[in-house]
């Protein structure tokens, strides 16, 4: 799945390697499952036959194998490592890649992430009673959990001018609970403010937020509170998880892709916003943040627009990315 995403931008990756040399290009990918499904299959064979299958090797199971494999497949010889912070993993890669470039270690970094379904993930979220029996319904009074998804997304990060820019990022860990977010959204609020500060933006500059929006009772409460506190109730927002599910370790990159495509003038000349797909029944316990409807557009005053993409994970691993277009940076 990761290779499928990388091959879609193979030309850009090859041009980057040719330009800077393979040792000056890095790769950082995020995941939460890694080779877990292969391990599960091998363990089932071992339990049945008493021997490990000849086609299996423990190095296929290592969570860092994702970036190692991708580096070998692409011919990248710079830093290659994997980030695994659950549902914020492939959002953190953007901040980490940017640091490698700013530190002069790399001239460009391939970033992204992938996650595939496996039994442990499905069983684990089921044990937490976090999986919805139907379609996930973020911010609804009827929300009852996530839909687990799988996916991959990839980008080339560099200093070069581009139609869509990474303006900044905010990372924090509130460490409130191993699986539950802070009920008042302190970590989410801090990460969003850090992203604004890093990008030299104020709340009024933001045209849209791609919400973490899992559809679980606790996440949606805290995120709505944090949004309302920092941006008020008028800023359009949406959760794209009702379209693709919660891709866990790949969610940050996949939702960054939604934000990137929304901002890109060639892919979205009408400036349409990703609609918030839900049953339309608001929860009176949540602040009434503005959830984008089908056909809504974003404003672009002065030819500029900035957007945030939120990712919040177990253990309070919070990441917010700020993207924009039309900025002279």
C-alpha positions as a printed NumPy array, in Angstrom:
array([[  0.   ,   0.   ,   0.   ],
       [  2.853,   2.382,   0.817],
       [  4.538,   1.539,  -2.463],
       [  1.3  ,   2.254,  -4.311],
       [  1.225,   5.775,  -2.881],
       [  4.936,   6.363,  -3.519],
       [  4.689,   5.257,  -7.134],
       [  2.062,   7.943,  -7.766],
       [  4.752,  10.563,  -7.093],
       [  7.686,   8.501,  -8.403],
       [  8.615,  11.103, -11.003],
       [  8.892,  13.849,  -8.372],
       [ 10.934,  11.565,  -6.097],
       [ 13.301,  10.581,  -8.91 ],
       [ 13.791,  14.219,  -9.897],
       [ 14.539,  15.1  ,  -6.274],
       [ 17.122,  12.309,  -5.948],
       [ 18.745,  13.311,  -9.259],
       [ 18.908,  16.93 ,  -8.18 ],
       [ 20.29 ,  16.534,  -4.663],
       [ 21.839,  13.066,  -4.679],
       [ 20.525,  10.022,  -2.796],
       [ 22.42 ,  10.794,   0.433],
       [ 20.789,  14.237,   0.708],
       [ 17.242,  12.883,   0.539],
       [ 15.62 ,  11.326,   3.599],
       [ 12.425,   9.389,   4.178],
       [ 10.211,   9.413,   7.266],
       [  6.991,   7.414,   7.339],
       [  4.343,   6.85 ,   9.982],
       [  2.439,   3.696,  10.864],
       [  0.85 ,   1.913,  13.786],
       [  0.507,  -1.628,  12.478],
       [  3.678,  -2.043,  10.422],
       [  4.062,  -5.736,   9.615],
       [  1.555,  -6.876,  12.208],
       [ -0.724,  -8.708,   9.775],
       [  2.249, -10.693,   8.423],
       [  3.231, -11.593,  11.98 ],
       [ -0.308, -12.738,  12.756],
       [ -0.342, -14.985,   9.689],
       [  3.057, -16.449,  10.589],
       [  2.01 , -17.122,  14.173],
       [ -1.125, -18.905,  12.997],
       [  1.011, -21.146,  10.78 ],
       [  3.398, -21.8  ,  13.663],
       [  0.55 , -22.715,  15.986],
       [ -0.832, -25.114,  13.404],
       [  2.382, -26.758,  12.18 ],
       [  4.957, -26.067,  14.892],
       [  7.242, -24.329,  12.39 ],
       [  7.599, -20.801,  11.095],
       [  6.684, -20.459,   7.396],
       [  9.71 , -20.325,   5.102],
       [  8.409, -17.153,   3.466],
       [  8.318, -15.253,   6.776],
       [ 11.126, -13.414,   8.55 ],
       [ 10.933, -11.453,  11.783],
       [ 12.402,  -8.361,  10.117],
       [  9.175,  -8.13 ,   8.104],
       [  7.363,  -7.561,  11.378],
       [  9.477,  -4.677,  12.658],
       [  7.603,  -1.388,  12.706],
       [ 10.629,   0.401,  11.253],
       [ 10.655,  -1.863,   8.205],
       [  8.217,   0.456,   6.405],
       [ 10.753,   3.243,   5.89 ],
       [ 13.641,   0.828,   5.41 ],
       [ 11.773,  -0.93 ,   2.61 ],
       [ 10.669,   2.326,   0.977],
       [ 14.225,   3.709,   1.05 ],
       [ 15.53 ,   0.574,  -0.665],
       [ 12.731,   0.634,  -3.234],
       [ 13.316,   4.299,  -4.084],
       [ 17.115,   4.414,  -3.885],
       [ 17.131,   6.885,  -0.984],
       [ 20.337,   6.815,   1.084],
       [ 19.697,   9.628,   3.568],
       [ 18.078,   9.255,   6.992],
       [ 15.253,   6.698,   6.939],
       [ 13.086,   6.022,   9.954],
       [  9.532,   5.315,  11.023],
       [  7.393,   7.181,  13.55 ],
       [  4.807,   5.232,  15.53 ],
       [  2.715,   7.472,  17.771],
       [ -0.598,   5.776,  16.987],
       [ -3.065,   8.065,  15.193],
       [ -0.73 ,  11.065,  14.898],
       [  2.227,   9.139,  13.454],
       [  2.02 ,  10.183,   9.818],
       [  1.297,  13.798,  10.731],
       [  4.44 ,  13.986,  12.871],
       [  6.533,  12.996,   9.851],
       [  5.968,  16.433,   8.325],
       [  7.404,  18.207,  11.353],
       [ 10.299,  15.745,  11.579],
       [ 11.109,  16.037,   7.885],
       [ 11.051,  19.809,   8.084],
       [ 13.532,  19.708,  10.968],
       [ 15.939,  17.564,   8.919],
       [ 15.819,  20.153,   6.145],
       [ 16.178,  23.139,   8.463],
       [ 19.109,  21.474,  10.252],
       [ 20.898,  21.024,   6.92 ],
       [ 20.9  ,  17.226,   7.205],
       [ 18.695,  16.804,   4.12 ],
       [ 17.717,  18.907,   1.135],
       [ 14.43 ,  17.052,   0.72 ],
       [ 12.478,  14.413,   2.631],
       [  9.833,  11.976,   1.436],
       [  7.109,  11.835,   4.082],
       [  3.835,   9.997,   4.508],
       [  2.521,   6.823,   6.054],
       [  0.56 ,   3.646,   5.681],
       [ -1.547,   1.332,   7.805],
       [ -3.316,  -1.882,   6.915],
       [ -5.97 ,  -3.817,   8.756],
       [ -4.969,  -6.554,  11.169],
       [ -6.708,  -8.595,  13.84 ],
       [ -4.89 ,  -7.019,  16.769],
       [ -6.024,  -3.519,  15.832],
       [ -9.636,  -4.554,  15.3  ],
       [ -9.675,  -6.581,  18.528],
       [ -7.971,  -3.82 ,  20.491],
       [-10.414,  -1.104,  19.496],
       [-13.298,  -3.514,  20.041],
       [-12.074,  -4.142,  23.587],
       [-12.084,  -0.375,  24.138],
       [-15.701,  -0.319,  22.888],
       [-14.579,   2.306,  20.386],
       [-15.835,   0.757,  17.125],
       [-19.173,   1.844,  15.687],
       [-21.488,  -0.947,  14.496],
       [-22.57 ,   1.354,  11.641],
       [-21.129,   4.316,   9.762],
       [-19.125,   6.647,  11.969],
       [-20.979,   9.85 ,  12.751],
       [-18.558,  12.537,  13.973],
       [-19.973,  15.276,  16.226],
       [-23.506,  13.845,  16.111],
       [-25.58 ,  13.177,  19.199],
       [-25.737,   9.621,  17.843],
       [-21.975,   9.092,  17.431],
       [-20.832,   5.769,  18.819],
       [-17.29 ,   5.117,  17.642],
       [-14.881,   4.796,  14.753],
       [-14.768,   2.878,  11.508],
       [-11.28 ,   1.437,  11.112],
       [ -9.859,   2.232,   7.697],
       [ -6.608,   1.584,   5.898],
       [ -4.668,   3.692,   3.466],
       [ -1.443,   5.409,   2.505],
       [ -0.296,   8.844,   1.382],
       [  3.079,  10.271,   0.355],
       [  4.629,  13.689,  -0.249],
       [  7.962,  15.242,  -1.192],
       [  8.967,  17.922,   1.312],
       [ 11.559,  20.506,   0.246],
       [ 12.345,  24.213,   0.256],
       [ 11.202,  24.573,  -3.361],
       [  8.287,  26.848,  -4.222],
       [  5.051,  24.892,  -4.552],
       [  1.337,  25.572,  -5.016],
       [  0.7  ,  24.327,  -1.459],
       [  3.097,  25.071,   1.377],
       [  3.699,  23.565,   4.797],
       [  3.552,  26.78 ,   6.8  ],
       [  4.089,  25.345,  10.264],
       [  3.364,  22.622,  12.782],
       [  2.489,  22.21 ,  16.431],
       [  3.406,  19.169,  18.515],
       [  2.714,  18.501,  22.16 ],
       [  1.92 ,  15.686,  24.554],
       [ -0.574,  16.392,  27.306],
       [ -0.194,  12.775,  28.573],
       [ -3.617,  13.025,  30.187],
       [ -4.435,   9.316,  29.779],
       [ -3.114,   6.333,  27.864],
       [ -6.164,   6.263,  25.573],
       [ -8.484,   9.164,  26.476],
       [ -7.886,  12.821,  25.529],
       [ -8.008,  15.631,  28.048],
       [-11.74 ,  16.378,  28.467],
       [-11.265,  20.119,  27.94 ],
       [ -9.008,  19.646,  24.912],
       [ -5.926,  21.218,  26.486],
       [ -3.521,  19.285,  24.276],
       [ -5.532,  19.97 ,  21.135],
       [ -5.715,  23.669,  21.96 ],
       [ -1.981,  23.845,  22.678],
       [ -1.045,  22.066,  19.439],
       [ -3.288,  24.309,  17.33 ],
       [ -1.883,  27.451,  18.953],
       [  1.666,  26.174,  18.433],
       [  0.95 ,  25.537,  14.751],
       [ -0.43 ,  29.068,  14.349],
       [  2.582,  30.572,  16.103],
       [  5.027,  28.506,  14.068],
       [  3.331,  29.593,  10.847],
       [  3.062,  33.25 ,  11.957],
       [ -0.722,  33.075,  11.629],
       [ -3.591,  34.32 ,  13.752],
       [ -6.937,  32.496,  14.045],
       [ -8.559,  34.892,  11.567],
       [ -6.108,  33.73 ,   8.87 ],
       [ -7.432,  30.152,   8.924],
       [-10.029,  29.297,   6.284],
       [-10.773,  25.685,   7.268],
       [ -9.804,  22.914,   9.689],
       [ -9.65 ,  19.233,   8.844],
       [-10.784,  17.829,  12.174],
       [ -9.432,  14.715,  13.85 ],
       [-13.145,  13.95 ,  14.259],
       [-13.146,  10.255,  15.131],
       [-16.814,   9.952,  16.049],
       [-16.028,   8.772,  19.576],
       [-17.798,  10.509,  22.468],
       [-14.644,  11.803,  24.192],
       [-12.646,  12.966,  21.158],
       [-15.435,  14.999,  19.606],
       [-16.275,  16.768,  22.868],
       [-12.729,  17.888,  23.539],
       [-12.02 ,  18.875,  19.922],
       [-15.188,  20.949,  19.639],
       [-14.303,  22.738,  22.884],
       [-10.776,  23.486,  21.683],
       [-11.984,  24.744,  18.279],
       [-14.615,  26.972,  19.863],
       [-12.155,  28.421,  22.354],
       [ -9.524,  29.334,  19.766],
       [-11.57 ,  30.062,  16.632],
       [-15.137,  30.649,  17.769],
       [-18.103,  29.013,  16.056],
       [-17.914,  30.441,  12.527],
       [-14.882,  28.689,  11.036],
       [-15.817,  25.851,   8.623],
       [-14.529,  22.45 ,   9.704],
       [-15.095,  18.853,   8.711],
       [-14.005,  15.34 ,   9.555],
       [-13.086,  13.297,   6.493],
       [-13.075,  10.06 ,   8.521],
       [-16.721,   9.503,   7.638],
       [-15.523,   9.131,   4.02 ],
       [-12.417,   6.956,   4.449],
       [-12.601,   5.645,   7.997],
       [ -9.941,   6.131,  10.644],
       [ -6.695,   5.008,   9.013],
       [ -4.885,   5.113,  12.38 ],
       [ -1.124,   5.471,  11.717],
       [ -1.883,   6.639,   8.167],
       [ -4.645,   9.05 ,   9.189],
       [ -2.431,  12.117,   9.561],
       [ -0.948,  11.779,   6.079],
       [ -4.263,  10.881,   4.434],
       [ -5.963,  13.887,   6.017],
       [ -3.024,  16.12 ,   5.121],
       [ -3.675,  14.924,   1.562],
       [ -7.316,  16.025,   1.817],
       [ -6.113,  19.449,   3.007],
       [ -3.422,  19.653,   0.297],
       [ -5.929,  18.762,  -2.426],
       [ -8.413,  21.295,  -1.048],
       [ -5.813,  24.071,  -1.258],
       [ -4.31 ,  23.093,  -4.606],
       [ -5.728,  25.372,  -7.349],
       [ -5.329,  22.744, -10.074],
       [ -7.201,  20.046,  -8.163],
       [ -9.795,  22.349,  -6.606],
       [-10.315,  25.452,  -8.778],
       [-13.76 ,  26.063,  -7.263],
       [-12.322,  26.212,  -3.723],
       [-14.768,  23.576,  -2.444],
       [-14.415,  22.319,   1.119],
       [-14.568,  18.635,   2.066],
       [-18.127,  18.212,   3.374],
       [-18.792,  16.887,   6.851],
       [-20.736,  13.661,   6.276],
       [-23.053,  12.908,   9.216],
       [-26.721,  12.63 ,  10.168],
       [-27.016,  16.366,  10.932],
       [-28.191,  15.844,  14.516],
       [-26.146,  18.064,  16.81 ],
       [-25.154,  17.075,  20.314],
       [-26.285,  19.826,  22.699],
       [-23.324,  18.99 ,  24.953],
       [-20.883,  20.156,  22.234],
       [-20.161,  23.726,  21.15 ],
       [-21.932,  24.321,  17.816],
       [-18.858,  24.638,  15.629],
       [-19.56 ,  25.16 ,  11.92 ],
       [-19.472,  21.836,  10.076],
       [-18.976,  22.28 ,   6.33 ],
       [-21.849,  21.282,   4.071],
       [-21.63 ,  19.976,   0.521],
       [-20.929,  22.88 ,  -1.83 ],
       [-19.331,  25.151,   0.785],
       [-16.325,  27.144,  -0.424],
       [-13.387,  28.667,   1.41 ],
       [-12.4  ,  32.323,   1.293],
       [ -9.09 ,  33.45 ,  -0.188],
       [ -8.605,  37.108,   0.778],
       [ -5.626,  38.671,  -0.941],
       [ -4.986,  35.445,  -2.839],
       [ -3.942,  33.64 ,   0.337],
       [ -5.546,  30.823,   2.315],
       [ -4.366,  28.819,   5.331],
       [ -5.787,  25.575,   6.712],
       [ -5.084,  23.288,   9.651],
       [ -5.097,  19.5  ,   9.796],
       [ -5.581,  18.035,  13.3  ],
       [ -4.275,  14.682,  14.517],
       [ -4.652,  13.528,  18.124],
       [ -3.448,  10.158,  19.395],
       [ -3.238,   7.849,  22.382],
       [ -1.054,   9.139,  25.187],
       [ -1.826,  12.739,  24.264],
       [  0.411,  12.742,  21.172],
       [ -1.054,  15.795,  19.474],
       [  0.028,  17.194,  16.094],
       [ -1.455,  20.036,  14.056],
       [ -0.167,  20.927,  10.594],
       [ -0.671,  24.327,   8.982],
       [ -0.833,  24.376,   5.183],
       [ -1.349,  27.359,   2.924],
       [ -1.207,  28.842,  -0.53 ],
       [ -0.235,  32.302,  -1.728],
       [  2.251,  32.963,   1.093],
       [  5.635,  34.504,   0.274],
       [  7.881,  32.229,   2.36 ]])
